[in-house]
Amino acid sequence: MADYLEVDGHDEQQSKSIPDRGPSQNRLAISNSYVSDRDISFTARQLQVLSNHFAHIVGDGTTLPIEQLDPLLEDILQHPLSEPQLDMIVTLTKGTEALAFEQFTTVVRNILLTTNRWGLLTTGAQGTVGFHSIGDQLQRRLLKQGFTFNVMVVGETGLGKSTLVDTLFRGQVSRRSCAPNGDHEPLPQTVEIHTVTHVLQEANVRMKLNITDTPGFGDLVDNSECWEPIVQYIEEQHSHYLDAELAVNRARIEDSRIHACLYFLPPTGHSLSPLDVKAMLELQKLVNVVPVIGKADTLTKEELHAFKERVREDMETFGIQPFPQPREGDEEEDMLRMLEVKEVMPFAVVGHNHEAQIDGQTVRYRKTRYGMVNVDDRSHCDSAALKEMLFVTHLQDLIDATASVHYEAYRRSNLEQPE
């Protein structure tokens, strides 16, 4: 059981700048797990902000009802409290029905130690310090070093995986496009893992692109546990990165961790198959899973809409959590962007096999017996929406989620294992 420490509140110099809010009815016990060797000394302005907000809630009283604590903190910090912060508050205030002002400031101190988003308590610099240029510095470093993006495609043969990859990156970058025998490859007898690497440049930004294909998945007579080689490969990339982090010399760590897994669903118009359910459940533990419907042009708009609804219902029923998911620190703008993606998902994609010049513009399309599908027209398919999510709105989120969610869970699990 954790030891607990009684906290006496703010020091004498600070208490002079704040009116007395009455004696503490119950001293606030703080778990050692939340006690830090760092402390926060409030300025007179910060204490005044806390005092004003405290007084606004308690009125003529001297203590803050515990049910008013969370809304008051969110008002001061100007952002929602994260789950870890809410858990901390529960521990800090266990057995307490109301807080005196000194107890309230103790909670605020502990919360501020977990974040750099201080809201109304932020101190404005007097004049220009210069650190606002950090954005320009990071941009220059990115332009100089470039970055790595690792994509995996998973799905049965014949769903247009290679064609879509070439469409997304506007070039012959897929494994099949780079293979000597191209479309005439024999079907593998087992699930294989193949990676091709390219360095792409757009404007002044260089991207090292690793595309990992998984031929043989879902194509075998017995597809039970055919996802295991894929899961093992993703785990190996986490393991390589962990070994590099623990090495003596780690000046430059090559990142081969998979940032996005495009999981192709066959356009059956029915519910998810048991294979798709199990595979996505296993994959989502290690990687950002992005479900897409391959060769969506084989379905009518009505069939496609109904199929999307079934897939969404199945994912919710079975606990499949595709990227993106809410994360600590998300703001309203982030949540809105996430909801926009959720409305489109699963992405109904079509890869192009023809190009034409129309009114001076290059139109990429797929020719079918029913007509032409413009892959960049969102009224035709979701290929453009998928490309925007991957590269325009959520590229850094994919990389960050890989590091802070999936790799961190793998790292913690391995380092906590007894020797």
N, C-alpha and C positions, 0 to 999 in steps of 0.2 A: 504494500500500500504506500502511496506517495506521502512524503512528509509535507506539512503545510506551514506557511509562514504568515504571520500577522504583519500587516502593513500599516504604518502610522499616518500615512497621508503626506501632504506637501510640507516643505521646510518652512522655517519661520519667515524668511525673507519673502517667499512667495505668498504666504498666508496674509501678509499685510495688504496685498493688492486685491484682496477678495473679501467680501463681507462674510461674516460667519453664518453658516447655514444650519447651525444647530449641532448638537453632539451626535456621535455615531451610536445608534442603538445596538448594532451588531458589527463588530469589526469584520472586515472582508478577508476571508481566508483565501490565499492564493496558492495553487498547486506549484510545487517546485518545477514542474515541467514548463511553467510559464514565467519563471523567474529568470531574468537575464542579468549578466554582469554590466549591461548597458542600462542607463537610466535616462529619462527625458525630463529636463527641467523646463517647465513652462515659462514663457515670458509673460509680462504683465498683460500684454494685448491678448495672448492666447487664453490666459486665465479669465480675462474679462469676457471673451467670446463664450467660454464654457459656462461662466456664471450667468450670463444673459440668457442662454438657451435653457440652462437648468431652471432659472427663476421663471421663465415663460411657462414651463410645464408644471412646476410645483405650486406656483402662485403664492398664497400666504402660508403654505406648508413648509416643512424643512426637509422632507425626504421625497425621493423620486420613486414612484411605484415601479416595480421590476418590469411590469408589462410595457412600460413606456420607454424602457432603456434602448431597445433595438431601434425603434423609429427615431429617437433623439440622436443616437450615434450616426445613423445614416444621414440625418439632416446636417449634422456637423461635418461629416466626412464627404458628403455630397456624392455618395455612390452606395450601392447595396452592399451589405456585409457578406463576406464569403462564408462557405460552410465551415472551414477551420476557425474563422473568427467567431461564428455563432457557437461552435462547440466550446471555444475558450470562454465565452461569456457565461455559458451554462455552468462550466466548472468554477469560474470565479465567483459566481453569485449563488451557488448551491445553498439552499436553506435560508436565503435572504428574500424578504418580501418587499423591502424598500431600501433605497440607498441614500445616505447622507452625501453631501457634496464631496467630502474627501474620499469617500468610497467610489463615487462616480469618477473622479479624476484618476483614481487608481486603475479602474477599468479602461479609461481612455488611454492612459500611458501604455498599458499592455497591448491594446489594439494597435496603437501607432507603431509599436516595435515590429509589427508584422507587415507593414505596408509603407510605400512612399507616396500614397495618395491621401494627403492630410486635409483636403477640402478647405474649410474656413480657417483651419489652423496653419495653413501654409504661410511661410514668411516671405514676403516680397523683398527682393534685393533693392537696395537704395542705389540707383544708377545701374550702369551696365557692368556686369562681371565678365561675361563673354562665353559662358558655357552653353548659351543657346545655339552656338555653332556646332554642337556635337552632331547634329543631323547631317551637316555638310561633311564633317570628318568621316562619319560612317559611310556616307555615299561615296566619298573618294576611295575609302578602303575597299568597298564592294566593287567599284569599277576596276581597281587595281588587281584584286585577288580573284574576282568572280565568285561563283557559288556552285554547289552541287545539288542536283535534284534527282532522286531515285524513284522510279515508277515501276510498279509490277502490274502485269495484266494476267488475270486468271479467268478461265472459262473454257467451255468445250470448243473443239475445232469447228470452224465454219460459222462463227458468230461475228466475223469481221473485225477481230482484235487488231491485226496488223494494219488493215486499211484505216481504222480509226486512229491509231497511233500516228500514222503518216499524215492524216488529215489534221490532227491536233497540232503537230509540230511543223506542218507545212513543208514536208520533205520526206525523202526516203530514209527513214531512221529506224523503222521496225526491224526486228530480227529477220523476218521472212524477206523483207525488201533487200536486206544485206546478204542473205544466204545465196551461195552460187546456184543452187537448183531451185530457189524461190518457191513457187507454188507446187512444185513436184516433189516436195519432201515426203517420204513415207511416214505413216502414222507411227509414233513411238509405242513401244510395248509397255513402257512404264512412264510415270510422270517425270519429266526432265526439267531442269532449270538452266536457262540460257540467258546471258546478259550481253547486251551490246552497248558500247559507249560512244558518245559523240560530244564534241564541244561546239555549242551553238553560240552565235553572237548576234545580238539585237541592239542597234545603236552602239553604245559603248559598254554594254553589259555582256559578260561572258558567262555561259552556263554549261557546266559539265553535266551531261544528261546520261544517266544509266537506265536502260530499259530492260527489265527482266521479264522474260516470257516463260510460260509453264506448259509447254506442249505435252499432251497426254492426259491432262486433267479432265475427268469426266468422260473420257473416250474408251475406257477399258471395259472388259466384260464384267469385272468386279470392281466397282468404284468405291467400295467401302474403305474409308480412311485414306482416300487418294489425296486428301489435303495434307497429310502428315509430312511428305517431303517439302512442301511449301512452307509449312509452319517451322520445320526444322531449319530451312534456309534462312528465314527471317530471324529466328533465334540466333543463328550463327553470326549474322551481321551485328546484332546487339552484343554478342560475346566478343567479337573482334574489336568493337569500339570500346568495350569495358576493359579488355586487356591493354589496349593502347592508352587508355586513361590512367591505368595503374602502373604503366611502365615508367622507368626513370626518365627517359627522354620522350617527351610528348609534345614537342614543339609544333609539329604539324600532324594532326590526326586525320587520316583519310576516312571520310564518312560514307559508308556503304549501307547504312540503315535505310530501309524502305520507307519513303515519306508518304506514298499514296499507293493503294492497291485498287485498281479498277477491276471490279468483279462483274463479269458479263453474265447476264441472265438470258436464257433463250426466250424468244418471243412466242411463248406458248399460248398466252392469253389466259392461262390457268393460275393456280396458286404456286408459291415457291415449292420446289421439290425438296424432299428430305435431304438430298445431297447439298443443295444450296443453303438450306437452313443451317445444317451442321457445319459446313465449311465456313460460312460467314461468322458463326458464333466462335469458332476457333480462331479465325484470323483477326477478329476485332480485339482480341486480347493483346495483340502484338503490333498492330498496324492500323492506320486510318483506312477504313474500307469505304469505297465509293461505288455503290451499285449502279450499273448501267444496263439498259436493255439493248442487246445487240440486234442489228438488222431490223430496226424498228419500222422500216418502210414496208415490211411484210404484213403489218397490221393496219386496219383502218383507224381513223381518228377515234371513233367510238370504242373500238376494241382496245386501242392503246390506253385510252382514259380509264376504262374499266380494269385493265390489267394493272395499271399503276396503283389504283385504289386497292386492289387485292394484295399487291406486293407490300404496300404501306401497312395494311392491316396485319399481314403475316409478320412483318418485321416487328411491329408493336407487340403482337401476341407472343412471339418467341424470344423477345428481348434483344433483337438485333439493333445495334446502335451505330448507324453509319455516320461518317464524318459529314458535317461538323457537329460537335456536341458542345453544350455550354461549358465554359471554363471559368475558373476563378479570375476575377478582374475584368470580365466582359462588361462592356458598357452598352448603352441602349443601341448605339449604332451597330455594334457587333451582333447583338441579338436580332436586330432587324435584318442584317445580311444573312444570318443563319436561317431565319424564317423564310427568306426569299429562296434559299437553296432547297429547304425542305419542301417547299411548294412544288418544285420541279422534280425532285428526286422520286423514283429512280430515273436517271437521265435516259431518254429515248434517243439513241444515237444512230447516225448513219455516216459511213465513210464515203468519200467521193472517189469516183473513177474517171471523171472527165473534167476538163476546164474549157471555158469559152470566154471570149471578150465580148461583153455586152455593154454598149454605151461607154466604152473606155474603161470599164471595170472588169476585173477577172472574177468570173463566177465559177465556183467549184460545185459540181453537182454529181448526183448518181442517177444514171439512166435506168429506168425500169420499164416494164411493159405497160405500166399505167401512166407513165409520164416522167417528169424530171423532179428530183428532190434537191433543192438548193441547201447544201449542208450548213451554210452560214445564215440561213433565214430561220428565225426562231419559230415562225408559224409552220415550218416544214418538219423540224426536228429539234432536239436539244443539244446537238453537237456544239453549237456556239455558246450555249449556256454552260456546258461542261468546261469548255476551254476558258471561259471567263472565270469560273470558280477556281480552276486549277492554277491559272497564271496571273489573273488580274486582281481578284479580291481575296483569295485564300492561300496563295503560294507560301507566304511566310507563316501563316497559321498551320499549314500542313507540316512544315519543317519544325516549328516550335512544339506542336502537339506530339510529334515523334520523339523529341528530346525530353519534354517535360512530363509526358503522360506515359507513353508506351516504353520508351527506354528506361525511364526512371523507375517504373514498376519492375522491369526486368532486373535492373541494377540492384534495387533494394532487396528483391527476392533472393538474388544470388549472394549478396554480401551478408544477408542475415542468416544464411544457412550455416549450421554448426560444422566445423571442420571435422 
